Amino acid sequence: MNSPVTNDGSDILTTLYTKLQQLTIDNENVRNAILTFQNDHAIANNLYNGFEQSSMGGVIPTTENLSKNKNILILELGNRLREYGYIQDQLISMLKLWQQQQALAGNGATLINNLDGIQYCAETLMDRITEIIIFVNNLQQLGEDSTLNEILRHAQTLQNLLLYSTFIVEKQPPQVIKKSSKFPATIRWLIGDKMGIHLSKPKIYCEILSEVQAKRLTTENLNIPPTTNGEVTGNEATMEYNSNNRHFSASFTNLAVKTIVRSERKGPVIVTDEKCTLLFYASIIHNNYVMKLWTFTLPVVMVVHGIQEPQSWATITWDNAFSVIDREPFQVTDKVHYSNLLDALNMKFKYTTGRALTTENLEFLREKLIFTEDGTTNEYITFSQFCRDKMPGRGFTFWEWFYGIMKLTKEHLKQSWCDGQIVGFINKRKTLEGILPFQSNGTFLLRFSDSEIGGITIAFRDFYNNIMILAPWTSNDLQTLSLADRIRDLDVLKIVYPKMMPRDAVFGPAPIKKTGRSDYVSSVLKVHIAPQPTSTSQM
């Protein structure tokens, strides 16, 4: 197998490959030394059994030299095993980092495509540890040794750890799952065709576990079939080996959770806070040894109604952003610095809508997060402040408001947002006092409402120097008439801020309406501004 460790963006992986090359050379040297020792041992045995020295030629090794050489070989095997263990630890750490990046990818981060490189290192390690075990067995055939027995046990433990650690979820299922909805997932074993296990085409099964059940799970106490937290259908797949890309994987295409058992909730925990996981497992017999393999997914939240999805995504977004490697399932910090939360929100918004938030947007969100009801500030934001507690002066949480705008932008405003036509999150006072007073008449900007969930509004300066803000439009409004059509209907809107371009150059001219049936008089929906009092209208 040629090394795929090129241009993968990982210096660690390249370093591991270099170390594996050296380990391969070192193992070959050990192999040659053992062959020499076996030959010397055979010569000594032949002499002991009465063969003439002249019939064998060469120098006859003494018992003392044999013992000395054996001790040197044992010492060398111990050194090779320590070096192997160091490399394997690095590889497993890198694999765990890849799995953590999977979680961040659920929030929109780019997942580095270096899994083939990781597999190459895993396969090479499997070859090297197999060689070391063979070396030990060869020496043991020439006489039992307690140190060799210890080296063998350690080598077999490392080999098992590599086997279990490389059984992973390559493609995660959706993290918010609606009951009875079908979804896919892919399991991959990064050993390729090593040990010949692929020839048996093992069966992989899937079940759903609660967070408590996941915490209790270890390789030693995995019962097959396991205790579950519901019923999963489409939960059996066969692992297949693809010789072209060396992938040894199982694809589940029609998984569905038919039933779910809710845990007894205490305190503020609600259904949408309740994390579950999908367990993938197999029982494989290899060389008369039973391996109980298992891995589970990132946390998922089960929902029954669509209305539960926004809060469920709050749970998942927080978990993906702030979980740590090697945590107990699925513990996550309850408090983070606002800057870390803003980074997570920016990533999520960009992933969902196609464009990142501006510095000005993030500053506005910071104000929303840190200011409390009594006017004080708090730089550390709790999960409850993020998605359970109502914002000061509002009847909804920060997450409900943020999620509603993200959903509105994705469904109705994506192109305008990506083209930079929408200012978005911006302080109302800054709009009225810091921007529009210094613009020419007819200038307008699009901002997200902070008084209504999922609303966008227009602030503008009319031809009488009045600065006004239109009542917000929501998804229902934009389904009836698009944002561009609404803007074109209002003659007072001439210059788009911050593009500072003519409205029609940005949003285009009004499309030609089809006349429809000749026996009907067609009608159209148009937006107009109702007569306003002299004071600025309130959102």
N, C-alpha and C positions, 0 to 999 in steps of 0.2 A: 504494500500500500504506500503510495507516494504521499509525502506530507502536504496537507492542505494549509499549513500554518504560514500563509503569506497574505499580506494586506488585510488582516482581520481586525486591525485597530487595537490590538492588545499586545503590549510589550511583555506582559506576564506570560502569555501563551508562547510567544517566541522564545522567551528565556527557558520555559519548561521544555520546549522542543530541543534546545541546545543541551540541557542537562540530560534529557533522555538519550540523546546521541552518545554522550559520554558514558552513561550507564550501560548502554548496549556494548560499547567497547570494553568497559570494565568486566561485564559479564562474560564476554568472549575470552578475555584473559583468564578469568576464573575457570571457565570450561577447559581451556588448554592445560591449566595447572592441575585440574582434577584428573584429566586423561593421563598426564604424566605420572601423577601419584598412583592412579589405578595400575598403570604399567609396572611401576616400581613395586607396588604391593604384590602383583602377580609374580614378578621375578623372585621376590623374597619367599612367597608361598611355595613356588616350584623348588627352590633350594631346600626348603624345610621338608618337602615331600620326597627328597632324595635325588633330584636331578643333578647332573654334573655341571659345575660352573662353566666348563669349556663348551658345553652344548648350548649355553645361553649367551655367552659373550657379554662384554661390557662390565661395568662395576656393579657388584651386588650391593643393594642398599641394606644398611643395618637397621635393626629394630629401633635404635635410638634416632636415626635419621628419619625413618618413617613416622615415628611419633612426633618429632619436631615439625616435619612437613605437614602433617595432619593438623597440628595446632595452628600453623600459619594459615592453612586453608580455612579452618573454622573462624579464625580471626578475620580473614578477608571476607568470608560470607557474612559475618556480622556487620562489617563495614558496608558491604553492598546493600544489606537489608536496611540499615539505617538511612543510607542515601536514598534508597527506594521509598522508604516511609516518608522522608522529607518531601520528595517530589509528589508523592500521592497526596499528602496533606495539602500541598499548594494547589493541586488540581481540584480536590474536593472543595477547597475554599473558593476557587474560581467558579466552580459549578454552582455553589450556593450564591455567589454574587450574581451569576447569570439568572438564577431563580428569583433573586430580589429584584433584578432589573425587569423580570417578567411582571412583577407587581407594579413597578413604576410605569411600565408600558401600558398597563391598564388605565393609567391616568394620562397617557399620551406621550410618554418618553419613547425615544427610539431604542429598540432592542437590538443590540449589536449581534449580527448574524455570525457568531463564531462557534456555534455548537458542533459543526463538523470538525473544527480544529480541536475542540475539547475531546471529542470522540477519538480523534487520532491519538491524542496523548493517552486516553484511557485504554485504547487497544494496545498501544506500545507498552504501557505499564502491565497490562495483563500478560503479555508475552514475557516481560522481564521477571515478574513474580513467579510465573510458571517455571521459568528456567531456574530460579533460585530454589524452588521446592524440589525440582529434579536433582539439582546439585546436592542438596542435603540428603535426599534419599540415596543417591549414589554413594556418598560417604558413609551413610549408616549401614549400607550393605557390607562395608569393610570393618564394621565394628560399632556397637552401640556407644553413644556418648551423650551425657546429660545436657551438655551445651548445645549439641546438634538438635536434641529433642526440643529444647527451648526455642532455638532459632526456627524450627519447623512450625511449632505452634504459633509463633509470632507471624511468620510468613503466611500461614493459612488464615489467621485473623485479618491481616491486611488484605489478602485476596478477597475474603468475604465482604469486608468493608467496601472495597472497590465495586464488587458486584451489586451490593445493595444501594450504594450511593449513586450509581449511574442509571438507575431505573427511575425515569422522570416523566413529568407531564410536559410534553413539547409544545402542544397547543392547548391553552387553557380554555375551559368552557366560559360562557358569559358569567359575570359575577353577580348579576341580578337575574334570577331565573324565575319565570312565571310557571306556576304549577301546570303540569301536563304539556307544556310547550317543548318541542323537540330542539335539541342542540347538539353540536359536535364536540369532540375532544380527541387528542392524539397522545398516545403513550409511546415512549421511545426508550430503548435500552442501549446505552452507549458502548456496548461491548462488540457490536458488529457480529462477525461470525466466529469470534473467539470461543474456545471450549466446545464448539459444535452444538451449543444449546439451540441455535436457530433451526437445526434439523428437525427438532421435535415440535416446532410450531406451537408454542405454549398458548393456552387460553388465558385471557385477561378478563377479570370481572370488575364491575363497578357498583358501589353502594354509597348511600349518603349517610354521613355521620354528623352528630351534633358537635359543638365545640368541646363539651365535656368528654365525649367519647374519643375525640381526636387527641385530647391531652393524655388519655390513658393508654393510647396505642403504642406498643413497642413490637419489635420483631418477635420477641419471646412470647408475648401474650396475645398475638394475633390469632384469633380463632377463625377457622374457615368452615362454613361461612361466618362472617363477623356479625356482632351485634350492631344493628343499624338504627337509623332514625326516621326511616320511611321506606317507600317502595320506589325502585328505579327500574324502568323498562328499557329495552334495547341495550342491556348492560353487559353484553358478552361480545368479545372480539378476539380474533386470532392474530398473534404476532407473526408478521411476515418479514423475510429478509430480502432486501433489494440489492442485488450484487452490483448494480450500476453505481449507486451512491453509498452503499454499505449501511443503509438505514435498516435497523431492526426495530420495527414499530407495529403498533396496533391502532387502527383508526375506528373510533366510535362515531357513527353518523346520525343515529336516531335515539340518543339518550333522552329520557324524559322522567321527571320526578312526578309520580302519580299521587303519592301521599307523603305527608310530612308530619312528624310528631313534634308539637311545640313544647319547649321546656317550660317549667314553672318559672314565671318571671317575678323578680323582686325589685323593689325600688323603681327607678325611672326607666328601666329597660323595657323596650317595646318590641313588637314583632320585627320591625325593620332594623333593629339593632342586633338581632339574633343571627350570629354567624354559623354557617354550616360548612362542610367540605365534602367533596366527592373522593372516596377512597377507591383506588385502583389496585388490584392485588392478583397474585397468582401463586400456586403451589407447584413447584417444578422439581422433578427428581433428576438429578445428574450424578452419575457415578455412585448410585445408591445413597446419595445424600439429598435430603429434602430441603429445598430452599423456599422459604415463605417470603416472597417479594411483595413490597407494597410502597405506594407513594400516594400523597393526596394533593389536591388542587389548592390554589389560593382560596381564601374564604369566599363563600357565596352567601347571598341572602335570598331566601325563598319568599316570593310574593304570590298573592292570589288575585289581587286587583291592581290595575294600572295606577290607581291613586297612591299605592304604596311605593311606587318606584322612586320618586324623588328622594324621599328620606332614606331609602335603601342605598341609593347612590352616595348619599352623605357618609354612611357607614363604610362603604367600600372605598370611596375616595380617601377618607382619612386613614384607613388601614393600609392601603397601597402606598400612601405617601410616607407614613411614619413607622411602619413595622421595621424591625431589625432582624439581621441574620441570626439563626439559631434561637429564635424565641420559642416560648411555650405557646402552642396553638391556643387562641390567636390573640395573644396579649399585645397591646399597643399602648403607648403613652396617652394619657388623658389631657395633656397640656403641651402646647408647642409655642415657640416664639412666633409672633405675627409674620415676621419676614419669611419663615419657612412655610407658613400656611399660604402666604401670597405666592410663593414660588409654585406650590402645588396647584393653586387656583389658576394661575397663569398657564401652567402646563395643560390643565384640563380644558380651559377655555380655548386655547389654541388647537388642541386635538379635536375638539367638538366643532369649532366654527371655522377653522382654517387660518386664523391670524391671532398672534399674541396680543396681549394687552399692552398699552403704552405706559410709560412712566406716570403720566397724569392719571390714567385709569387706576393704576396700582395705588397711587397716593389716596385716591378717593375711597378705594376699598379698605385701605389701612384705617382711614378715619371711621369707617363704618364698623370695623372690627374692634378697635381699641377703646372707643368712647363708651362709657357706661351710662346707665340711667341717671346717675347723680352728677354726671359731667366729668368724673374722673377718668383717667386712662389706665389701661392695663396692657402691658406689652406681651403678656403670655395669655394665649387664648385656649380655653378648655373646649372639649368636644361638645359639652352642653351649650356653651356660648355660640359655638359654630352652627349647631343645627337643632337645638331644642328650645333655647330661650328666645323669646321675642326680642326684636331689636327695639331700642328706645324710641317710643312714640309711634311704633308700628304694630300691626296685628299679625306679623309673620316673622319667621326666623331669617337670619342672614342667608342660610343655605337655600331656603325656599325662594327668596328673592333672587339670589345669584343663579340658581338652577333655572328659574323661570326665564330669566333673560338669556341664558345660554341656549335654552330650548327654542325660544323665540328667534334668536339669531340664526340658529342652525336651520330652522324650518322656513323662515321667511326673509331673512336679511343677510344670508351668507355672502352673496356676491357683493353687496354694498359694503358689508363689513370688511371683506378681504380687499376691496378696492380703496379702502381708507376714506369712504364717504361718510362714515358714522363716527362721531367723536366717542360716543358710548358712555362709559362711567365717568361722570364729571360733576363736580359740585355745582348745585343750582345757583348759589350765590355768585360763584366765579363766572358762570355763564352770563348772568344778568348784569353784573357789575364790572367784571374784569375782561370780558371778551367783546360782547356785542356793542357796548357803548362806543367802542373804538373802531367799529366796522361801518362800512357804507350802508345806506338804506337798502333793504331787500336781501341783506345777508341773513342766512339761517344756518343752524347746526342741529344735528340729530343726536339726542342723548337718551340714555336709558332712564326710565322713570325710577325714582327711589321711593315712590309712595304706592305703587301698584305692582303686583307680581307679574312679570312677563309683559312689560309695557315699554313702548318707545314714544318719545315726544319730540316736538320741534320747537325750538326757541328761535325767535326771529326779530329783526328790527324792521318795522314797516316804514312807509314813505312819509310818515308824520313824526318820525323819531321815537315812536313808542316801541318798547321792548316787551314782547309777550311770549308766553309758553302755551302751546296747545295742549288740551287734555290728552292723556296717553292713548295710544292705539295698542290693542292686544292682538293675540293670535286670531281671535274670532273676527276682529275688524279687518285684518290683513288677508284673511281667507276670502272676505267679501270683495275687497278692493285692495290691490297691492300698494306698497309704500310708494313706488314710483308714480303710479296713477294718482295717488292722493297729493303728492307733491306737485305734479303737473297741473292739478285742478286749482291750485292756489297761486294766483298771479302775483301775490305779494312776495313770494319766494323766488329770488332771482340768482343769488350767489351762494354757492355751497362752501361752508367753512368746515374743515381747514383747507380744502382743495383750492379755494378762492377761484373757482371756475363757474361759468354760467350753468344754471340749472339744467338746461336742455343738453348741454355738452356732456353732463355727467349722467343724467337719467334718460336722455334721449327724448325725441318728440313724442307726442301722443300717438299711439298706434291707430291705424285706420280700422274703424269698427265695421264688422260685417252687418249688412242690412237685415238678414234673416228672411222670413216669409214676406212676400209682397202684400198679403192681405192684412198684415199687422203693422201698426205704427210702433217702431222700436223705442225703447226708453233706456236711459243710462243712469248709473249712479255717479254722483259728483259730490265732492267735498267742498264746503264753503265755511268761512269763519263767521260765526254768529256775532251780532253786535256786542261789543265789550264795554264794560265800564272803564273809566279813565285809569283806574289802578291796574297793575299787572295781574292777570288771572293766576289763580293758585292751582297748582297741580293737584 
